[in-house]
Amino acid sequence: MIEAVNLTKRFDDICAVRGLNAQIKDGSVFGLIGTNGAGKSTFLRMASGILKPDEGSITIDGEPVFENEKAKSRFFYISDDQFFLSNATAKDMMAFYKKAYPKFDEKRCFHLLESFELDKRRKINTFSKGMKKQLSVILGICAQTDYLFCDETFDGLDPVMRQTVKSLFANDMAERGMTPIIASHNLRELEDICDHVGLLHKGGILLSKDLDDMKMNIHKIQCVLSPGMEADDLAGLDKMKVEKRGRLLTITVRGKKEEIEEIMERSQPVFYELIPLSLEEIFISETEVVGYDVKKLVF
């Protein structure tokens, strides 16, 4: 497990990460969401031991990461701006990482390079942005580490390649328990892969929740009530948001599905249905409750 406690990092008078507390459990996909400048990259650089925290700590199973070779051997960091050795080929980078990661799977790496149609003898500096991202992902997966830190990894990949990369992540999670930590500015890219999502804003975690719990405890009702009834008459509903268009009401509520359905049945509306919320809608609802407009923060 990765744990951050009161994690803080300053650059002169700018506080990039401020008192951040987070737990990332093994075997799940943790999505770190936030706008540019929210502190995502700084958090990952501290998690990977590149930056030393000014305050607080970040550990892997209790081991501090900074200047700790044992802890660093357990993760692979894919930065937003990938770094490769000067004039290196994909084959050269394989040899480099094989020295750093004893479990590096060279046979699988050759296979994936061929599958992705990446020439192992071609100079990487002639690759496109998307090709460099693909190579970084392949090297990261083949390093066979417990954790994979991904900073805007899907940025620059076409839709088909994004799904391919997600499938690779899912395969390694199932086969060897790899834990990806994925930072992105786009919720939509992570909705179908993340188990837990944290919303980072101005260097701190604004919201951190398990997606299954969030989806089970927040619902959207579309309904037409009996003449004379209003949303306020639906006693017992924990209403978060009410929108009205003519007689059609759209109500976002918190609670268990069965309890919500029981209340609606008692109210005898002309019509009602429960509609699943997207991850985007859930975050908008949750952050509006605590006084933030997530649409301005993330989308």
SEVOLO-365460 format. One line per 4 residues: number of its first residue (from 0); for each residue z, y negated, x negated of C-alpha. Coordinates in steps of 0.25 Angstrom, whole numbers, plus 5000, padded with zeros to 4 digits. Example, Ala and Ser with C-alpha at 12.3 -4.5 7.8 and 13.67 -1.06 7.14 Angstrom:
2
0 = 5031/5018/4951 ~ 5029/5004/4945
This chain:
299
0 = 5000/5000/5000 ~ 4997/4986/4995 ~ 5008/4976/4999 ~ 5008/4961/4997
4 = 5021/4953/4998 ~ 5021/4938/4998 ~ 5008/4938/4990 ~ 5005/4924/4985
8 = 4994/4918/4976 ~ 4991/4904/4973 ~ 4980/4897/4965 ~ 4985/4884/4961
12 = 4988/4877/4974 ~ 4981/4887/4983 ~ 4989/4898/4989 ~ 4979/4909/4991
16 = 4988/4920/4996 ~ 5002/4916/5002 ~ 5013/4925/5004 ~ 5004/4937/5008
20 = 5011/4950/5013 ~ 5003/4962/5016 ~ 5003/4977/5016 ~ 4990/4985/5014
24 = 4992/5000/5018 ~ 4985/5011/5011 ~ 4973/5018/5019 ~ 4970/5006/5027
28 = 4959/4995/5026 ~ 4966/4981/5025 ~ 4957/4969/5029 ~ 4961/4956/5023
32 = 4955/4945/5031 ~ 4954/4930/5029 ~ 4945/4918/5026 ~ 4940/4914/5012
36 = 4952/4909/5005 ~ 4962/4916/5013 ~ 4967/4924/5001 ~ 4960/4937/5003
40 = 4954/4938/4989 ~ 4967/4933/4982 ~ 4975/4943/4989 ~ 4966/4954/4985
44 = 4966/4949/4970 ~ 4981/4950/4970 ~ 4980/4964/4977 ~ 4971/4968/4965
48 = 4980/4962/4954 ~ 4969/4951/4950 ~ 4979/4940/4955 ~ 4994/4940/4953
52 = 5002/4935/4965 ~ 5010/4922/4963 ~ 5020/4927/4973 ~ 5023/4940/4980
56 = 5017/4954/4977 ~ 5006/4964/4980 ~ 5008/4978/4977 ~ 5001/4992/4979
60 = 5011/5002/4983 ~ 5022/4994/4976 ~ 5014/4991/4963 ~ 5011/4977/4960
64 = 4996/4975/4958 ~ 4995/4964/4947 ~ 4993/4969/4933 ~ 4996/4983/4938
68 = 4985/4993/4934 ~ 4991/5004/4942 ~ 4990/4996/4955 ~ 4976/4990/4951
72 = 4971/5004/4950 ~ 4973/5007/4965 ~ 4963/4996/4970 ~ 4949/4991/4968
76 = 4946/4977/4971 ~ 4933/4972/4976 ~ 4932/4957/4975 ~ 4924/4948/4983
80 = 4917/4943/4971 ~ 4914/4956/4964 ~ 4915/4957/4949 ~ 4907/4966/4940
84 = 4906/4968/4925 ~ 4895/4959/4919 ~ 4881/4966/4920 ~ 4887/4978/4925
88 = 4880/4989/4934 ~ 4887/4997/4945 ~ 4888/5008/4935 ~ 4895/4999/4925
92 = 4905/4995/4936 ~ 4908/5010/4939 ~ 4911/5013/4925 ~ 4920/5000/4924
96 = 4928/5004/4937 ~ 4929/5019/4933 ~ 4937/5014/4921 ~ 4947/5006/4930
100 = 4948/5016/4941 ~ 4949/5031/4937 ~ 4946/5036/4950 ~ 4933/5029/4951
104 = 4923/5038/4958 ~ 4910/5036/4950 ~ 4902/5047/4957 ~ 4905/5040/4971
108 = 4902/5027/4965 ~ 4888/5031/4960 ~ 4886/5037/4974 ~ 4889/5024/4981
112 = 4881/5016/4972 ~ 4869/5025/4976 ~ 4873/5024/4991 ~ 4874/5009/4991
116 = 4861/5008/4982 ~ 4867/5001/4971 ~ 4861/5003/4957 ~ 4872/5007/4948
120 = 4864/5002/4936 ~ 4860/4989/4942 ~ 4867/4976/4937 ~ 4878/4972/4947
124 = 4875/4957/4945 ~ 4861/4960/4951 ~ 4868/4966/4964 ~ 4869/4958/4977
128 = 4882/4954/4982 ~ 4882/4965/4992 ~ 4878/4975/4982 ~ 4890/4970/4973
132 = 4900/4972/4985 ~ 4894/4986/4987 ~ 4896/4990/4972 ~ 4911/4984/4973
136 = 4914/4992/4985 ~ 4908/5005/4978 ~ 4916/5003/4965 ~ 4929/5000/4973
140 = 4928/5012/4982 ~ 4924/5021/4970 ~ 4936/5016/4962 ~ 4944/5025/4971
144 = 4956/5016/4972 ~ 4967/5015/4983 ~ 4964/5001/4987 ~ 4951/4993/4988
148 = 4952/4978/4989 ~ 4940/4972/4995 ~ 4937/4957/4995 ~ 4926/4953/5005
152 = 4920/4967/5001 ~ 4911/4967/5014 ~ 4905/4953/5011 ~ 4891/4954/5006
156 = 4889/4968/5012 ~ 4879/4970/5023 ~ 4884/4977/5036 ~ 4879/4991/5032
160 = 4886/4990/5019 ~ 4899/4985/5025 ~ 4900/4997/5033 ~ 4896/5006/5022
164 = 4908/5000/5013 ~ 4917/5001/5025 ~ 4914/5016/5026 ~ 4916/5018/5011
168 = 4930/5012/5013 ~ 4933/5021/5025 ~ 4929/5033/5017 ~ 4938/5030/5005
172 = 4949/5026/5014 ~ 4948/5040/5021 ~ 4946/5048/5009 ~ 4956/5042/4999
176 = 4964/5032/5006 ~ 4958/5019/5000 ~ 4963/5006/5006 ~ 4953/4994/5006
180 = 4959/4980/5007 ~ 4947/4971/5012 ~ 4947/4956/5012 ~ 4937/4949/5021
184 = 4935/4936/5028 ~ 4928/4944/5039 ~ 4936/4952/5050 ~ 4924/4958/5055
188 = 4921/4965/5042 ~ 4934/4972/5042 ~ 4936/4976/5057 ~ 4931/4990/5056
192 = 4938/4994/5043 ~ 4951/4988/5042 ~ 4965/4994/5047 ~ 4973/4982/5044
196 = 4969/4967/5043 ~ 4976/4955/5037 ~ 4972/4941/5040 ~ 4974/4932/5027
200 = 4974/4917/5029 ~ 4978/4906/5019 ~ 4984/4917/5010 ~ 4993/4924/5020
204 = 4991/4936/5029 ~ 4990/4930/5043 ~ 4989/4943/5050 ~ 4990/4957/5045
208 = 4988/4969/5055 ~ 4984/4983/5057 ~ 4971/4983/5065 ~ 4974/4995/5074
212 = 4987/4988/5078 ~ 4980/4975/5081 ~ 4969/4981/5089 ~ 4980/4989/5097
216 = 4988/4977/5100 ~ 4979/4967/5104 ~ 4968/4967/5115 ~ 4958/4959/5122
220 = 4958/4959/5138 ~ 4946/4954/5146 ~ 4949/4953/5160 ~ 4947/4947/5174
224 = 4960/4945/5181 ~ 4962/4945/5196 ~ 4960/4931/5203 ~ 4972/4922/5200
228 = 4977/4929/5188 ~ 4977/4923/5174 ~ 4980/4929/5160 ~ 4994/4924/5161
232 = 4996/4933/5173 ~ 4994/4945/5164 ~ 5009/4947/5161 ~ 5013/4956/5149
236 = 5000/4953/5141 ~ 5003/4948/5127 ~ 4991/4938/5127 ~ 4986/4932/5114
240 = 4973/4925/5120 ~ 4967/4923/5133 ~ 4953/4918/5136 ~ 4947/4915/5149
244 = 4932/4915/5153 ~ 4931/4913/5168 ~ 4939/4925/5174 ~ 4938/4933/5162
248 = 4950/4933/5153 ~ 4950/4938/5138 ~ 4965/4941/5134 ~ 4969/4945/5120
252 = 4983/4952/5121 ~ 4992/4959/5112 ~ 4998/4973/5116 ~ 4995/4987/5119
256 = 4982/4991/5126 ~ 4990/4999/5137 ~ 5000/4988/5140 ~ 4988/4978/5141
260 = 4981/4987/5151 ~ 4993/4990/5159 ~ 4995/4975/5161 ~ 4981/4972/5164
264 = 4980/4983/5175 ~ 4993/4978/5181 ~ 4986/4964/5182 ~ 4974/4970/5190
268 = 4963/4962/5184 ~ 4949/4962/5189 ~ 4945/4967/5176 ~ 4950/4969/5162
272 = 4947/4976/5149 ~ 4953/4977/5135 ~ 4943/4974/5124 ~ 4945/4978/5109
276 = 4947/4966/5100 ~ 4940/4965/5087 ~ 4947/4963/5074 ~ 4943/4948/5074
280 = 4948/4946/5088 ~ 4961/4953/5085 ~ 4963/4943/5073 ~ 4959/4931/5081
284 = 4969/4934/5091 ~ 4981/4938/5081 ~ 4979/4925/5073 ~ 4978/4916/5084
288 = 4991/4921/5089 ~ 4997/4916/5075 ~ 4990/4903/5076 ~ 4977/4906/5067
292 = 4963/4905/5071 ~ 4957/4918/5064 ~ 4943/4914/5068 ~ 4944/4902/5058
296 = 4951/4911/5047 ~ 4942/4923/5047 ~ 4929/4922/5054
